[in-house]
């Protein structure tokens, strides 16, 4: 495990770090937000409703699986599809999500 506190001082650095990945599967909401902000196709294994709510707001809810009740075959299929590039991953939606996240962050930082 990497202690990001030793390597990262600003959220922009996290977005840049996550953005270097080809794909991302995460269970922590903020890590999935950083990967989406970096333009990375992301699957979320959600343990709290806020992750689904965030992805729903971004139009990417089909890539969220409830960690307590997901169907293993469905998750494996989604993983296979994004690894094999058979899934367009709604790239227009992902770009829109990136812009939306960036605008929200700017709004928060300017207050």
C-alpha positions, -999 to +999 in steps of 0.1 A: +000+000+000+012+035-008+009+063+016-002+091-007+004+118+020+041+113+014+038+118-024+008+142-030+001+176-017-028+188-039-059+172-054-046+181-089-017+158-083-040+129-074-060+135-106-028+135-126-016+103-108-049+084-114-051+098-149-020+078-158-039+045-154-056+028-183-085+015-162-095+017-126-116-004-102-121+010-068-142+008-037-135+042-022-157+070-037-130+096-037-105+074-056-131+067-082-138+104-085-101+111-090-098+084-117-129+098-135-115+133-133-084+119-149-104+105-178-100+069-168-127+043-174-138+033-139-158+006-121-169+013-086-176-014-060-198+007-037-203+001+000-222+034+005-251+050-014-231+081-021-209+064-047-240+053-067-254+088-063-222+104-076-219+081-106-257+086-113-252+123-113-224+119-139-244+095-160-222+065-153-244+045-128-242+013-149-205+011-137-214+009-100-219-024-082-231-027-046-203-045-028-228-065-007-252-076-035-234-076-068-236-104-093-200-116-098-206-125-135-219-090-143-188-074-126-164-097-144-181-090-177-178-052-172-142-056-162-135-078-193-152-053-215-133-023-203-100-042-204-107-055-239-119-021-250-151-037-262-170-011-242-170+025-254-174+034-217-195+063-227-165+084-235-187+115-242-203+110-208-168+105-192-156+138-208-187+155-195-181+140-160-145+153-161-157+188-169-184+186-142-159+174-115-135+201-126-161+229-123-173+216-089-137+216-076-131+252-089-163+263-072-152+248-039-117+262-041-130+297-049-153+299-019 
